[in-house]
């Protein structure tokens, strides 16, 4: 990944917490680091982790999980941050990215739901859905509109694993800002380094109950075809990423320009930011 300058914290209970910025754009600028973090959900932070997270100065947390997920694992609030729940998949309760982790507890049901390529097909359809579901459009309109406005940054967006709903949210913004597709894809696929180890013990329990652990790989990982499905749906429905933001999300040229101004920087800008943070 060329010119990557992310500011990545290390919090053990949130292994997929990382900076969504720091990527070089096609025109030579950089997506500012330290403004938008992406993460998985943590049900409980240690005191040291809580301190490290507070040190990021996060002002807004966008929780992309379903109402049911939040009820099962409310998690902890970040002191001083405004918490914004955005159930992207509210209009599709069967959506793969939002629902299939519960199958870790049910080996027989998992085989019926995920076997013979059904898991990949479910996730591909889920990635298409996030581009066109009314609930997803409304939620992301609020998220990106918030990022373009005053007082929201630095922000954190997360779902359960930080790889699907969060992955698309960051990939779409990076693409709008001009990060090359190969770098967007590389950042998207980086979740595979962090998610699978977090769930290793649960996968082993699943196998011990007679489950086929290979069924879970498409659920706990991301694949290029997942992200490609979302971008294919954008081309078919809106023509371009700018069309998606304008027609799908209702964020016009002025709002898109505001996102560019907030998130894009020159090397001098980034160097100054790093110098201030090191003082």
Residue pairs with C-beta under 8 A, 6 or more apart in sequence:
1 23
1 183
1 186
1 187
2 24
2 183
3 23
3 24
3 30
4 22
4 23
4 24
4 183
5 21
5 22
5 30
5 33
5 270
5 274
6 18
6 19
6 20
6 21
6 22
6 23
6 33
7 19
7 21
7 22
7 33
7 34
7 277
8 17
8 18
8 19
9 17
9 18
9 37
9 52
9 53
9 55
9 56
10 52
11 17
11 42
11 45
11 49
11 52
11 53
12 46
12 49
13 42
13 43
13 44
13 45
13 46
13 49
14 39
14 40
14 41
14 42
14 45
14 49
14 53
14 162
15 40
15 194
15 195
15 197
15 198
16 38
16 39
16 40
16 161
16 162
16 163
16 191
16 194
16 195
16 198
17 37
17 38
17 39
17 40
17 53
17 162
18 37
18 38
18 39
18 190
19 33
19 34
19 36
19 37
19 38
20 31
20 36
20 37
20 38
20 157
20 170
20 173
20 174
20 187
21 30
21 31
21 32
21 33
21 34
21 35
21 36
21 263
22 30
22 31
22 33
23 30
23 31
23 174
23 179
23 183
23 184
23 187
24 30
24 31
24 179
24 180
24 183
25 31
25 177
25 178
25 179
25 180
25 264
26 178
26 179
26 180
27 178
29 178
29 264
29 265
29 266
30 264
30 265
30 266
30 267
30 270
31 174
31 177
31 179
31 263
31 264
31 265
32 262
32 263
32 264
32 265
32 269
32 270
32 273
33 270
33 273
34 56
34 154
34 273
34 277
35 153
35 154
35 155
35 262
35 263
36 147
36 153
36 154
36 155
36 156
36 157
36 170
36 173
36 263
37 56
37 58
37 154
37 155
37 156
37 157
38 156
38 157
38 158
38 162
38 166
38 167
38 169
38 170
39 156
39 157
39 158
39 162
39 166
40 158
40 159
40 160
40 161
40 162
40 163
40 166
40 194
40 195
40 198
41 65
41 69
41 73
41 75
41 158
41 159
41 160
41 161
41 162
42 49
42 75
42 76
43 73
43 74
43 75
43 76
44 75
44 76
45 53
45 76
50 76
53 78
54 78
54 79
54 80
56 154
56 156
57 154
58 78
58 80
58 81
58 154
58 155
58 156
59 80
59 81
59 82
59 151
59 152
59 153
59 154
59 155
60 81
60 82
60 83
60 84
60 146
60 152
60 153
60 155
60 156
61 77
61 78
61 81
61 82
61 83
61 84
61 155
61 156
61 157
61 158
62 84
62 86
62 143
62 146
62 155
62 156
62 157
62 158
62 169
63 70
63 83
63 84
63 85
63 86
63 158
63 159
64 86
64 87
64 88
64 139
64 157
64 158
64 159
64 165
64 166
64 169
65 85
65 87
65 98
65 158
65 159
65 160
65 165
66 87
66 89
66 90
66 93
66 98
66 99
67 85
67 87
67 90
69 98
69 159
69 160
70 85
73 160
77 83
78 156
81 156
84 142
84 143
84 146
86 139
86 140
86 142
86 143
87 135
87 139
88 98
88 130
88 133
88 135
88 136
88 139
88 140
88 165
89 95
89 97
89 98
89 126
89 129
89 130
89 133
89 135
89 136
89 165
90 135
91 133
91 134
91 135
91 136
92 98
92 126
92 129
92 133
92 135
93 99
95 125
95 126
95 129
95 130
96 119
96 122
96 123
96 125
96 126
96 219
97 123
97 126
97 127
97 130
97 159
97 164
97 165
98 126
98 159
98 164
98 165
100 113
100 114
100 119
100 122
100 219
101 160
101 161
101 219
103 109
103 110
103 113
103 114
103 216
103 219
104 110
104 199
104 202
104 203
104 205
104 206
104 216
105 206
107 206
107 209
107 210
107 211
107 212
110 206
110 211
110 212
110 215
110 216
111 211
111 212
111 215
113 119
113 122
114 122
114 215
114 216
114 218
114 219
115 212
115 215
119 215
119 218
119 219
120 218
120 223
120 225
123 164
123 218
123 219
123 223
123 226
124 225
124 226
124 229
125 229
126 164
127 164
127 168
127 226
127 227
127 229
127 230
127 233
128 229
128 230
128 232
128 233
129 136
130 136
130 165
130 168
130 230
131 168
131 230
131 233
131 234
131 237
131 244
131 248
132 233
132 237
132 248
137 248
137 249
137 250
140 169
140 172
140 249
141 249
141 250
141 251
143 157
143 169
144 173
144 245
144 249
144 251
144 255
144 259
145 251
145 255
146 152
146 155
147 153
147 155
147 173
147 259
147 262
147 263
148 251
148 255
148 258
148 259
148 262
149 258
153 262
157 166
157 169
157 170
158 166
159 165
159 166
161 191
161 195
161 198
161 220
162 191
162 194
162 195
163 191
163 192
163 195
163 221
163 222
164 222
164 226
167 188
167 191
167 222
167 226
167 227
168 227
168 230
170 187
170 188
171 184
171 185
171 187
171 188
171 227
171 230
172 230
172 241
172 244
172 245
173 259
173 263
174 183
174 184
174 187
175 181
175 184
175 231
175 241
176 241
176 242
176 245
176 256
176 259
177 259
177 260
177 263
177 264
178 264
184 227
185 224
185 227
188 222
188 227
189 222
189 224
191 221
191 222
192 221
192 222
195 220
195 221
196 220
196 221
199 216
199 220
203 213
203 216
203 220
204 213
206 213
206 216
207 213
234 240
234 241
234 243
234 244
237 244
237 248
238 244
238 246
238 247
238 248
242 256
245 251
245 255
245 256
246 252
246 253
246 256
251 259
265 273
